[in-house]
Amino acid sequence: MSDWAHREAMKLRKAIDEKTAKVARFQERQKINRQQGQSKWEEVQKEIITHCNIFNTEMGSKVLEVLPTENGGLRIKANANQIFCDYNVAFKGDAGPLEWQVQNGVPNGKYDLVITEGGDAVFRDSGNPSIFLTPQSVAEAIISSLLDSVSQL
């Protein structure tokens, strides 16, 4: 066998091995997302409900109301002294982001579901990929964004 054929065969084998490994890593991430993504979303939903209740108690009235949506998301309605604002919060499934937006508006924020080095699914700030978020911090960010929107109306 010539040196040329040997070199080219080695390059092709290496490329095939790298592609196979990349596909295997992607499939493993998708598997973890499917296994853990929905439960992470459910944790976020519970935190949103809890934080809205805590906020309402602090305000002394029902300023925030949380309702389920048909697509498995949440609708957070704010009524602050007759100033109304609605947010839709939705998780796009095992590979998609968690997004929230003003009712019929453009997205106000988005967190990606990613896999850590340890193999856990976590939400990450799309604008700052180095920051991993707990369900509690996700809920607080979404509610704070809604309250900021209300205060600007």
N, C-alpha and C positions, 0 to 999 in steps of 0.2 A: 504494500500500500504506500502511496506517495505521502510526503509530508503535508502537501496541500490538502489532500483528501482527509487526512487525520485531523488537521487543524480545523477544517470546515465542519467535520463531523462532531468534533468536540464543542465547537461554538453552537451548533444546532442542538446538541444534547443539553447543553447548559441553558439555552433559551427555552427549550421544552420543559426542563425541570423547574425553571423559575416561573414559567407560566402556570404549570401544574400547582406549584406551591401557592402562588397568588390566588388562584381559583379556590384552592382548599381553604385558605385563610378567609376569603370572602364568604364562602359557604358556612364556615364556622361562625363568623360574625352574624350572619343572617339567622342561623339556628339559635344563637344566644338571644338575639333581638326578639325572635318569635317566642322564646321561652320566658324572657324577662320583661319585654317591652310593655305588655298589657298590665302586668302587676305594678310596674313603675308608674304607669299612667293612673292606675287605681289609687296608688299612694298619693299622687299629686291631687287627685280629685278629693280625697278625704281631707288633705291639708287645706285645700281651697275652702271647703265647707267649714272646717274648724276655724280657720282664720276669719272668714266672713262673720261667723257667729261671735267670735271674740271682738271683732271690730264693732258689730252692732251693739254688743253689751257696753263697750266703751262709749259709744255715741249716745246710748240711752234710747235708741229707736232702730227700727229695721231699715237701715240705709242700703244694705246689700242683700240681695236675694239670689240664691243659686238654684237653677232649674236644669234638669237633664234635657239633652237634645235628642232628636231621632237618630243621629249618627253616633251616639255613644259619647258625645262631648258634653260640655257644660255651657250654660248661658248664665252670665253673671249680670244682674240688673242693679243699677245704682239709682237711688232716688234721694238726692240731697237737697232738701228744701225746694222741691219742685224742679230741680235740675236733674234731668234723666240722661242716662247713658247705659248702653248694653254692650257687653263683650261676649263674643263666642270663643270658646276655648276647645280645641280639637286636637286629638292625637291621630296622626295619619297612618297608624298601623306599625307593624314590626320593623319597617325600614324607614318610615317617614318621620318628619319632625313633629314636635308639639308646637302649635301656633295659636295665637290669639289675636283677635281683631275687633274693632268697633263694629257693631251691627251693620252689616252690608258695607263695610269699609275695607280699607287696605290693611294687611297684617301690621300689627303693632309690635310683634315680637315673635321670635322663633327660637326654640331649643332643639338641637339635634340629639337623637339617641345614639350613643357611641359605646363601644366596648373598651374597657380599661385594660391595661396590661395584665391585671389579675383575672380577666374574663368576666367582669360584671358589666351589666348594661347601666349606663348613667346618662343623665341629660347634660348637655354641654351648651354653653352660650354660643350661638352661631356667630355673633360679633366678636367674641373673645374666646377662641378655641382652647385656651389653656385653663379655663375655669370650668370645673365640674360642679354640678349643682345637686343639692339634696332636694327631695320632694318639698320640704318646707321652704327652702329658698326660692324654688320655682313658684310656689303658691304666693309667697310674699311679693315676688317681682310682678306677677300678673295682676294681683289686687292693687298694688301700688301704682301700676301703669293705668289701671282703670280709674283710680281715685285722682291721679294727675289729670286724666282726660276730663273728669267731672269738674275739677277746680279751674280748668281752662275754658269752660263753657260760659 
